[in-house]
């Protein structure tokens, strides 16, 4: 009996002590937890790092983003809506009589190039247009007037009367290289201000356009997506500067990521002439060249490099410089010339009044002549 009483006493005593200890510990933890939360709340309010009434809490800074480049170009990119009246096919189904023409709508893109409202786009975008409406980045709409177009380069300039315009900044396209990052911005399928990312796949691409009118091909190839409606929009570098003007996609079935843009240097030169003259004034130096068939016809060996002069027009810059028939031209301004197409492309990259250096050789040895590009002979 004594043992039982003693055990009960010890058990009750231990239980009471444990209960008191747990209660004291819980009170201690609760007390200092409340004090800690209160201190943290006061610190946040005093430091101002979180304001419960501030709804503009900034997102964490990304390690890398192309958003600054897009923001740089966005206000310079326009959406172009084109209306065109096209003749109906003679055997088209439908109820007669009806009007011989039907109105069709097309989409394109453009780039603002001056505060006066000049916009550059592709010529094929506005071909046959009866009405051109330009939408700015803020959805303001303006009727556009025609300034000029250049079929050889597929470039055109239109104009709107609008205020607060932000012209795009153009970079030197001669400095871009294969592998450089680029972004295409425009109005694909009516999704205005869309951007796609890619790299420069190649430069100097030629022989890509089926139209016989487009002859000055020197495209930048890129895998940045260029879809219907992107034509005329900018291809930009990571600084938001225009390095090219989106022009075409490779149309062969199954092809992906093969798209083309007109270099910015070509665009700037053509645009300036279209704004000043309404057309591009291309000159010459007075030379005619022997084509491939001519070598066989006249029994003349084709030179291993360069192109052979066939005719020098009297009193032309070439004639006054002393260039003669049978001379071979190998370079213009240090650029290699191995075909008439190369010769024409390089020459057309210059304007009337520009000085060029023609280098080549004849039976007497090498020569180099400085010439000034002249207006072409009048055909009237």
TORKOL-4160 file (C-alpha; in steps of 0.2 Angstrom, whole numbers, padded with zeros to 4 digits, m for minus):
380
<pt num="1" X="0000" Y="0000" Z="0000"/>
<pt num="2" X="0014" Y="0012" Z="0004"/>
<pt num="3" X="0023" Y="0008" Z="m0012"/>
<pt num="4" X="0007" Y="0012" Z="m0022"/>
<pt num="5" X="0004" Y="0029" Z="m0013"/>
<pt num="6" X="0022" Y="0033" Z="m0016"/>
<pt num="7" X="0021" Y="0029" Z="m0035"/>
<pt num="8" X="0005" Y="0039" Z="m0037"/>
<pt num="9" X="0013" Y="0054" Z="m0028"/>
<pt num="10" X="0028" Y="0053" Z="m0039"/>
<pt num="11" X="0018" Y="0052" Z="m0055"/>
<pt num="12" X="0006" Y="0066" Z="m0050"/>
<pt num="13" X="0021" Y="0077" Z="m0046"/>
<pt num="14" X="0030" Y="0074" Z="m0063"/>
<pt num="15" X="0015" Y="0076" Z="m0073"/>
<pt num="16" X="0012" Y="0093" Z="m0065"/>
<pt num="17" X="0030" Y="0099" Z="m0068"/>
<pt num="18" X="0029" Y="0093" Z="m0086"/>
<pt num="19" X="0013" Y="0102" Z="m0089"/>
<pt num="20" X="0020" Y="0118" Z="m0081"/>
<pt num="21" X="0036" Y="0117" Z="m0091"/>
<pt num="22" X="0026" Y="0115" Z="m0108"/>
<pt num="23" X="0015" Y="0129" Z="m0104"/>
<pt num="24" X="0029" Y="0141" Z="m0100"/>
<pt num="25" X="0038" Y="0136" Z="m0116"/>
<pt num="26" X="0023" Y="0139" Z="m0126"/>
<pt num="27" X="0020" Y="0156" Z="m0118"/>
<pt num="28" X="0039" Y="0160" Z="m0122"/>
<pt num="29" X="0038" Y="0156" Z="m0140"/>
<pt num="30" X="0022" Y="0165" Z="m0143"/>
<pt num="31" X="0028" Y="0180" Z="m0134"/>
<pt num="32" X="0044" Y="0182" Z="m0144"/>
<pt num="33" X="0035" Y="0177" Z="m0161"/>
<pt num="34" X="0023" Y="0191" Z="m0159"/>
<pt num="35" X="0037" Y="0203" Z="m0154"/>
<pt num="36" X="0047" Y="0198" Z="m0170"/>
<pt num="37" X="0032" Y="0200" Z="m0182"/>
<pt num="38" X="0028" Y="0217" Z="m0175"/>
<pt num="39" X="0046" Y="0222" Z="m0177"/>
<pt num="40" X="0046" Y="0216" Z="m0195"/>
<pt num="41" X="0030" Y="0225" Z="m0199"/>
<pt num="42" X="0037" Y="0241" Z="m0192"/>
<pt num="43" X="0053" Y="0239" Z="m0202"/>
<pt num="44" X="0044" Y="0237" Z="m0218"/>
<pt num="45" X="0033" Y="0252" Z="m0216"/>
<pt num="46" X="0047" Y="0263" Z="m0211"/>
<pt num="47" X="0059" Y="0257" Z="m0225"/>
<pt num="48" X="0045" Y="0259" Z="m0238"/>
<pt num="49" X="0051" Y="0243" Z="m0248"/>
<pt num="50" X="0033" Y="0237" Z="m0248"/>
<pt num="51" X="0018" Y="0249" Z="m0248"/>
<pt num="52" X="0001" Y="0240" Z="m0245"/>
<pt num="53" X="m0007" Y="0254" Z="m0255"/>
<pt num="54" X="0006" Y="0254" Z="m0270"/>
<pt num="55" X="m0002" Y="0244" Z="m0285"/>
<pt num="56" X="0014" Y="0247" Z="m0296"/>
<pt num="57" X="0026" Y="0235" Z="m0288"/>
<pt num="58" X="0039" Y="0232" Z="m0301"/>
<pt num="59" X="0043" Y="0215" Z="m0308"/>
<pt num="60" X="0060" Y="0207" Z="m0304"/>
<pt num="61" X="0074" Y="0213" Z="m0316"/>
<pt num="62" X="0077" Y="0200" Z="m0329"/>
<pt num="63" X="0094" Y="0194" Z="m0333"/>
<pt num="64" X="0092" Y="0198" Z="m0351"/>
<pt num="65" X="0078" Y="0204" Z="m0362"/>
<pt num="66" X="0075" Y="0211" Z="m0379"/>
<pt num="67" X="0061" Y="0222" Z="m0373"/>
<pt num="68" X="0072" Y="0238" Z="m0374"/>
<pt num="69" X="0075" Y="0235" Z="m0392"/>
<pt num="70" X="0056" Y="0232" Z="m0395"/>
<pt num="71" X="0052" Y="0247" Z="m0386"/>
<pt num="72" X="0064" Y="0257" Z="m0396"/>
<pt num="73" X="0057" Y="0253" Z="m0412"/>
<pt num="74" X="0038" Y="0251" Z="m0408"/>
<pt num="75" X="0033" Y="0269" Z="m0411"/>
<pt num="76" X="0042" Y="0269" Z="m0428"/>
<pt num="77" X="0033" Y="0254" Z="m0435"/>
<pt num="78" X="0016" Y="0256" Z="m0444"/>
<pt num="79" X="0003" Y="0244" Z="m0450"/>
<pt num="80" X="m0003" Y="0247" Z="m0468"/>
<pt num="81" X="m0020" Y="0242" Z="m0474"/>
<pt num="82" X="m0022" Y="0242" Z="m0493"/>
<pt num="83" X="m0037" Y="0242" Z="m0504"/>
<pt num="84" X="m0036" Y="0237" Z="m0522"/>
<pt num="85" X="m0049" Y="0236" Z="m0537"/>
<pt num="86" X="m0045" Y="0221" Z="m0547"/>
<pt num="87" X="m0054" Y="0215" Z="m0563"/>
<pt num="88" X="m0065" Y="0200" Z="m0561"/>
<pt num="89" X="m0060" Y="0185" Z="m0571"/>
<pt num="90" X="m0071" Y="0183" Z="m0587"/>
<pt num="91" X="m0077" Y="0166" Z="m0582"/>
<pt num="92" X="m0079" Y="0169" Z="m0563"/>
<pt num="93" X="m0094" Y="0161" Z="m0556"/>
<pt num="94" X="m0108" Y="0173" Z="m0550"/>
<pt num="95" X="m0124" Y="0182" Z="m0556"/>
<pt num="96" X="m0123" Y="0194" Z="m0570"/>
<pt num="97" X="m0123" Y="0208" Z="m0574"/>
<pt num="98" X="m0111" Y="0214" Z="m0561"/>
<pt num="99" X="m0097" Y="0226" Z="m0559"/>
<pt num="100" X="m0081" Y="0221" Z="m0569"/>
<pt num="101" X="m0070" Y="0225" Z="m0553"/>
<pt num="102" X="m0069" Y="0219" Z="m0536"/>
<pt num="103" X="m0062" Y="0227" Z="m0520"/>
<pt num="104" X="m0048" Y="0217" Z="m0512"/>
<pt num="105" X="m0039" Y="0221" Z="m0495"/>
<pt num="106" X="m0021" Y="0217" Z="m0491"/>
<pt num="107" X="m0010" Y="0220" Z="m0476"/>
<pt num="108" X="0008" Y="0226" Z="m0474"/>
<pt num="109" X="0020" Y="0235" Z="m0463"/>
<pt num="110" X="0031" Y="0250" Z="m0464"/>
<pt num="111" X="0044" Y="0261" Z="m0455"/>
<pt num="112" X="0043" Y="0279" Z="m0451"/>
<pt num="113" X="0058" Y="0288" Z="m0458"/>
<pt num="114" X="0055" Y="0306" Z="m0455"/>
<pt num="115" X="0046" Y="0318" Z="m0443"/>
<pt num="116" X="0037" Y="0324" Z="m0459"/>
<pt num="117" X="0027" Y="0308" Z="m0461"/>
<pt num="118" X="0037" Y="0298" Z="m0474"/>
<pt num="119" X="0036" Y="0280" Z="m0472"/>
<pt num="120" X="0046" Y="0266" Z="m0481"/>
<pt num="121" X="0038" Y="0250" Z="m0486"/>
<pt num="122" X="0040" Y="0237" Z="m0500"/>
<pt num="123" X="0034" Y="0242" Z="m0518"/>
<pt num="124" X="0024" Y="0226" Z="m0519"/>
<pt num="125" X="0014" Y="0230" Z="m0504"/>
<pt num="126" X="0006" Y="0245" Z="m0512"/>
<pt num="127" X="0006" Y="0239" Z="m0530"/>
<pt num="128" X="m0011" Y="0243" Z="m0538"/>
<pt num="129" X="m0018" Y="0251" Z="m0522"/>
<pt num="130" X="m0033" Y="0263" Z="m0523"/>
<pt num="131" X="m0032" Y="0267" Z="m0505"/>
<pt num="132" X="m0019" Y="0266" Z="m0492"/>
<pt num="133" X="m0023" Y="0268" Z="m0473"/>
<pt num="134" X="m0009" Y="0268" Z="m0460"/>
<pt num="135" X="m0011" Y="0264" Z="m0442"/>
<pt num="136" X="0001" Y="0270" Z="m0430"/>
<pt num="137" X="0007" Y="0261" Z="m0414"/>
<pt num="138" X="m0007" Y="0270" Z="m0404"/>
<pt num="139" X="m0020" Y="0265" Z="m0416"/>
<pt num="140" X="m0022" Y="0282" Z="m0424"/>
<pt num="141" X="m0027" Y="0280" Z="m0443"/>
<pt num="142" X="m0021" Y="0291" Z="m0457"/>
<pt num="143" X="m0024" Y="0291" Z="m0476"/>
<pt num="144" X="m0007" Y="0290" Z="m0485"/>
<pt num="145" X="m0002" Y="0298" Z="m0501"/>
<pt num="146" X="0011" Y="0291" Z="m0514"/>
<pt num="147" X="0028" Y="0298" Z="m0514"/>
<pt num="148" X="0038" Y="0287" Z="m0526"/>
<pt num="149" X="0043" Y="0269" Z="m0529"/>
<pt num="150" X="0058" Y="0260" Z="m0536"/>
<pt num="151" X="0054" Y="0243" Z="m0545"/>
<pt num="152" X="0073" Y="0238" Z="m0546"/>
<pt num="153" X="0074" Y="0237" Z="m0527"/>
<pt num="154" X="0056" Y="0234" Z="m0522"/>
<pt num="155" X="0055" Y="0249" Z="m0511"/>
<pt num="156" X="0042" Y="0263" Z="m0510"/>
<pt num="157" X="0039" Y="0278" Z="m0499"/>
<pt num="158" X="0022" Y="0284" Z="m0494"/>
<pt num="159" X="0017" Y="0299" Z="m0483"/>
<pt num="160" X="0005" Y="0304" Z="m0469"/>
<pt num="161" X="0000" Y="0320" Z="m0461"/>
<pt num="162" X="0003" Y="0316" Z="m0443"/>
<pt num="163" X="0011" Y="0324" Z="m0428"/>
<pt num="164" X="0022" Y="0317" Z="m0414"/>
<pt num="165" X="0031" Y="0304" Z="m0426"/>
<pt num="166" X="0046" Y="0295" Z="m0420"/>
<pt num="167" X="0058" Y="0290" Z="m0435"/>
<pt num="168" X="0067" Y="0274" Z="m0434"/>
<pt num="169" X="0086" Y="0274" Z="m0432"/>
<pt num="170" X="0095" Y="0265" Z="m0446"/>
<pt num="171" X="0111" Y="0255" Z="m0443"/>
<pt num="172" X="0125" Y="0251" Z="m0455"/>
<pt num="173" X="0120" Y="0235" Z="m0463"/>
<pt num="174" X="0138" Y="0232" Z="m0470"/>
<pt num="175" X="0143" Y="0229" Z="m0452"/>
<pt num="176" X="0132" Y="0214" Z="m0449"/>
<pt num="177" X="0138" Y="0196" Z="m0449"/>
<pt num="178" X="0131" Y="0179" Z="m0451"/>
<pt num="179" X="0126" Y="0174" Z="m0433"/>
<pt num="180" X="0121" Y="0191" Z="m0427"/>
<pt num="181" X="0104" Y="0192" Z="m0417"/>
<pt num="182" X="0090" Y="0201" Z="m0426"/>
<pt num="183" X="0071" Y="0203" Z="m0423"/>
<pt num="184" X="0058" Y="0206" Z="m0436"/>
<pt num="185" X="0044" Y="0217" Z="m0431"/>
<pt num="186" X="0028" Y="0221" Z="m0441"/>
<pt num="187" X="0010" Y="0216" Z="m0444"/>
<pt num="188" X="0009" Y="0198" Z="m0449"/>
<pt num="189" X="m0009" Y="0192" Z="m0452"/>
<pt num="190" X="m0015" Y="0208" Z="m0444"/>
<pt num="191" X="m0007" Y="0205" Z="m0428"/>
<pt num="192" X="0001" Y="0222" Z="m0427"/>
<pt num="193" X="0017" Y="0226" Z="m0417"/>
<pt num="194" X="0022" Y="0207" Z="m0417"/>
<pt num="195" X="0040" Y="0203" Z="m0415"/>
<pt num="196" X="0050" Y="0187" Z="m0419"/>
<pt num="197" X="0068" Y="0182" Z="m0415"/>
<pt num="198" X="0081" Y="0175" Z="m0426"/>
<pt num="199" X="0099" Y="0177" Z="m0432"/>
<pt num="200" X="0107" Y="0183" Z="m0448"/>
<pt num="201" X="0108" Y="0167" Z="m0458"/>
<pt num="202" X="0118" Y="0174" Z="m0473"/>
<pt num="203" X="0121" Y="0191" Z="m0482"/>
<pt num="204" X="0122" Y="0196" Z="m0500"/>
<pt num="205" X="0109" Y="0183" Z="m0506"/>
<pt num="206" X="0104" Y="0185" Z="m0525"/>
<pt num="207" X="0093" Y="0177" Z="m0538"/>
<pt num="208" X="0078" Y="0174" Z="m0526"/>
<pt num="209" X="0064" Y="0185" Z="m0533"/>
<pt num="210" X="0054" Y="0179" Z="m0548"/>
<pt num="211" X="0049" Y="0196" Z="m0553"/>
<pt num="212" X="0059" Y="0202" Z="m0568"/>
<pt num="213" X="0057" Y="0220" Z="m0561"/>
<pt num="214" X="0067" Y="0217" Z="m0545"/>
<pt num="215" X="0085" Y="0217" Z="m0551"/>
<pt num="216" X="0095" Y="0224" Z="m0537"/>
<pt num="217" X="0095" Y="0209" Z="m0525"/>
<pt num="218" X="0107" Y="0209" Z="m0511"/>
<pt num="219" X="0096" Y="0202" Z="m0497"/>
<pt num="220" X="0100" Y="0198" Z="m0479"/>
<pt num="221" X="0094" Y="0180" Z="m0475"/>
<pt num="222" X="0087" Y="0177" Z="m0458"/>
<pt num="223" X="0077" Y="0164" Z="m0449"/>
<pt num="224" X="0067" Y="0177" Z="m0439"/>
<pt num="225" X="0049" Y="0173" Z="m0445"/>
<pt num="226" X="0043" Y="0185" Z="m0459"/>
<pt num="227" X="0025" Y="0181" Z="m0463"/>
<pt num="228" X="0011" Y="0189" Z="m0474"/>
<pt num="229" X="0009" Y="0206" Z="m0467"/>
<pt num="230" X="0027" Y="0208" Z="m0462"/>
<pt num="231" X="0033" Y="0214" Z="m0478"/>
<pt num="232" X="0040" Y="0232" Z="m0476"/>
<pt num="233" X="0042" Y="0230" Z="m0458"/>
<pt num="234" X="0059" Y="0232" Z="m0450"/>
<pt num="235" X="0073" Y="0219" Z="m0446"/>
<pt num="236" X="0082" Y="0226" Z="m0431"/>
<pt num="237" X="0097" Y="0223" Z="m0420"/>
<pt num="238" X="0097" Y="0221" Z="m0401"/>
<pt num="239" X="0099" Y="0240" Z="m0400"/>
<pt num="240" X="0082" Y="0243" Z="m0409"/>
<pt num="241" X="0091" Y="0250" Z="m0424"/>
<pt num="242" X="0085" Y="0245" Z="m0442"/>
<pt num="243" X="0097" Y="0234" Z="m0451"/>
<pt num="244" X="0085" Y="0228" Z="m0465"/>
<pt num="245" X="0067" Y="0229" Z="m0472"/>
<pt num="246" X="0058" Y="0213" Z="m0472"/>
<pt num="247" X="0054" Y="0208" Z="m0490"/>
<pt num="248" X="0051" Y="0190" Z="m0493"/>
<pt num="249" X="0050" Y="0172" Z="m0487"/>
<pt num="250" X="0056" Y="0157" Z="m0497"/>
<pt num="251" X="0041" Y="0150" Z="m0504"/>
<pt num="252" X="0046" Y="0132" Z="m0508"/>
<pt num="253" X="0035" Y="0119" Z="m0500"/>
<pt num="254" X="0042" Y="0113" Z="m0484"/>
<pt num="255" X="0054" Y="0127" Z="m0482"/>
<pt num="256" X="0055" Y="0135" Z="m0464"/>
<pt num="257" X="0066" Y="0149" Z="m0457"/>
<pt num="258" X="0072" Y="0155" Z="m0474"/>
<pt num="259" X="0067" Y="0174" Z="m0475"/>
<pt num="260" X="0074" Y="0189" Z="m0483"/>
<pt num="261" X="0077" Y="0208" Z="m0480"/>
<pt num="262" X="0083" Y="0222" Z="m0490"/>
<pt num="263" X="0099" Y="0229" Z="m0481"/>
<pt num="264" X="0097" Y="0246" Z="m0472"/>
<pt num="265" X="0111" Y="0255" Z="m0482"/>
<pt num="266" X="0101" Y="0251" Z="m0498"/>
<pt num="267" X="0085" Y="0256" Z="m0490"/>
<pt num="268" X="0092" Y="0273" Z="m0484"/>
<pt num="269" X="0099" Y="0278" Z="m0501"/>
<pt num="270" X="0084" Y="0273" Z="m0511"/>
<pt num="271" X="0072" Y="0282" Z="m0498"/>
<pt num="272" X="0082" Y="0298" Z="m0499"/>
<pt num="273" X="0081" Y="0298" Z="m0518"/>
<pt num="274" X="0062" Y="0294" Z="m0518"/>
<pt num="275" X="0059" Y="0308" Z="m0505"/>
<pt num="276" X="0069" Y="0321" Z="m0515"/>
<pt num="277" X="0065" Y="0316" Z="m0533"/>
<pt num="278" X="0050" Y="0304" Z="m0532"/>
<pt num="279" X="0061" Y="0291" Z="m0541"/>
<pt num="280" X="0078" Y="0284" Z="m0541"/>
<pt num="281" X="0090" Y="0293" Z="m0553"/>
<pt num="282" X="0103" Y="0280" Z="m0558"/>
<pt num="283" X="0118" Y="0285" Z="m0568"/>
<pt num="284" X="0131" Y="0276" Z="m0579"/>
<pt num="285" X="0149" Y="0279" Z="m0584"/>
<pt num="286" X="0147" Y="0275" Z="m0603"/>
<pt num="287" X="0152" Y="0257" Z="m0604"/>
<pt num="288" X="0144" Y="0242" Z="m0613"/>
<pt num="289" X="0150" Y="0224" Z="m0610"/>
<pt num="290" X="0151" Y="0208" Z="m0619"/>
<pt num="291" X="0139" Y="0195" Z="m0613"/>
<pt num="292" X="0142" Y="0177" Z="m0612"/>
<pt num="293" X="0135" Y="0173" Z="m0629"/>
<pt num="294" X="0146" Y="0186" Z="m0637"/>
<pt num="295" X="0162" Y="0178" Z="m0632"/>
<pt num="296" X="0157" Y="0163" Z="m0643"/>
<pt num="297" X="0150" Y="0174" Z="m0657"/>
<pt num="298" X="0166" Y="0184" Z="m0659"/>
<pt num="299" X="0178" Y="0170" Z="m0654"/>
<pt num="300" X="0185" Y="0179" Z="m0640"/>
<pt num="301" X="0192" Y="0170" Z="m0624"/>
<pt num="302" X="0182" Y="0174" Z="m0609"/>
<pt num="303" X="0193" Y="0182" Z="m0596"/>
<pt num="304" X="0197" Y="0171" Z="m0580"/>
<pt num="305" X="0191" Y="0186" Z="m0570"/>
<pt num="306" X="0182" Y="0202" Z="m0573"/>
<pt num="307" X="0171" Y="0207" Z="m0588"/>
<pt num="308" X="0176" Y="0213" Z="m0605"/>
<pt num="309" X="0172" Y="0230" Z="m0612"/>
<pt num="310" X="0162" Y="0229" Z="m0628"/>
<pt num="311" X="0158" Y="0247" Z="m0631"/>
<pt num="312" X="0163" Y="0264" Z="m0625"/>
<pt num="313" X="0151" Y="0278" Z="m0628"/>
<pt num="314" X="0159" Y="0294" Z="m0635"/>
<pt num="315" X="0162" Y="0309" Z="m0623"/>
<pt num="316" X="0156" Y="0298" Z="m0608"/>
<pt num="317" X="0166" Y="0297" Z="m0591"/>
<pt num="318" X="0174" Y="0281" Z="m0597"/>
<pt num="319" X="0179" Y="0288" Z="m0614"/>
<pt num="320" X="0187" Y="0303" Z="m0606"/>
<pt num="321" X="0196" Y="0292" Z="m0593"/>
<pt num="322" X="0204" Y="0282" Z="m0607"/>
<pt num="323" X="0195" Y="0266" Z="m0606"/>
<pt num="324" X="0194" Y="0256" Z="m0622"/>
<pt num="325" X="0185" Y="0241" Z="m0630"/>
<pt num="326" X="0193" Y="0225" Z="m0625"/>
<pt num="327" X="0198" Y="0232" Z="m0608"/>
<pt num="328" X="0193" Y="0220" Z="m0594"/>
<pt num="329" X="0186" Y="0228" Z="m0578"/>
<pt num="330" X="0189" Y="0218" Z="m0562"/>
<pt num="331" X="0184" Y="0230" Z="m0548"/>
<pt num="332" X="0173" Y="0245" Z="m0544"/>
<pt num="333" X="0179" Y="0253" Z="m0528"/>
<pt num="334" X="0188" Y="0238" Z="m0522"/>
<pt num="335" X="0173" Y="0227" Z="m0525"/>
<pt num="336" X="0176" Y="0212" Z="m0536"/>
<pt num="337" X="0166" Y="0212" Z="m0553"/>
<pt num="338" X="0165" Y="0195" Z="m0562"/>
<pt num="339" X="0148" Y="0197" Z="m0570"/>
<pt num="340" X="0137" Y="0211" Z="m0578"/>
<pt num="341" X="0125" Y="0208" Z="m0564"/>
<pt num="342" X="0138" Y="0212" Z="m0551"/>
<pt num="343" X="0144" Y="0227" Z="m0561"/>
<pt num="344" X="0126" Y="0234" Z="m0561"/>
<pt num="345" X="0123" Y="0231" Z="m0543"/>
<pt num="346" X="0138" Y="0240" Z="m0537"/>
<pt num="347" X="0136" Y="0254" Z="m0549"/>
<pt num="348" X="0118" Y="0256" Z="m0544"/>
<pt num="349" X="0123" Y="0257" Z="m0526"/>
<pt num="350" X="0130" Y="0274" Z="m0530"/>
<pt num="351" X="0121" Y="0290" Z="m0536"/>
<pt num="352" X="0124" Y="0303" Z="m0550"/>
<pt num="353" X="0139" Y="0313" Z="m0545"/>
<pt num="354" X="0148" Y="0300" Z="m0535"/>
<pt num="355" X="0166" Y="0296" Z="m0539"/>
<pt num="356" X="0170" Y="0278" Z="m0542"/>
<pt num="357" X="0187" Y="0269" Z="m0546"/>
<pt num="358" X="0187" Y="0256" Z="m0560"/>
<pt num="359" X="0201" Y="0244" Z="m0559"/>
<pt num="360" X="0206" Y="0231" Z="m0572"/>
<pt num="361" X="0219" Y="0226" Z="m0585"/>
<pt num="362" X="0222" Y="0226" Z="m0604"/>
<pt num="363" X="0236" Y="0221" Z="m0616"/>
<pt num="364" X="0247" Y="0234" Z="m0609"/>
<pt num="365" X="0245" Y="0229" Z="m0591"/>
<pt num="366" X="0235" Y="0234" Z="m0575"/>
<pt num="367" X="0225" Y="0251" Z="m0575"/>
<pt num="368" X="0215" Y="0261" Z="m0562"/>
<pt num="369" X="0203" Y="0275" Z="m0567"/>
<pt num="370" X="0193" Y="0288" Z="m0557"/>
<pt num="371" X="0177" Y="0292" Z="m0564"/>
<pt num="372" X="0161" Y="0302" Z="m0559"/>
<pt num="373" X="0144" Y="0294" Z="m0562"/>
<pt num="374" X="0134" Y="0303" Z="m0575"/>
<pt num="375" X="0115" Y="0304" Z="m0579"/>
<pt num="376" X="0111" Y="0291" Z="m0593"/>
<pt num="377" X="0110" Y="0296" Z="m0611"/>
<pt num="378" X="0093" Y="0303" Z="m0615"/>
<pt num="379" X="0082" Y="0291" Z="m0625"/>
<pt num="380" X="0071" Y="0304" Z="m0632"/>
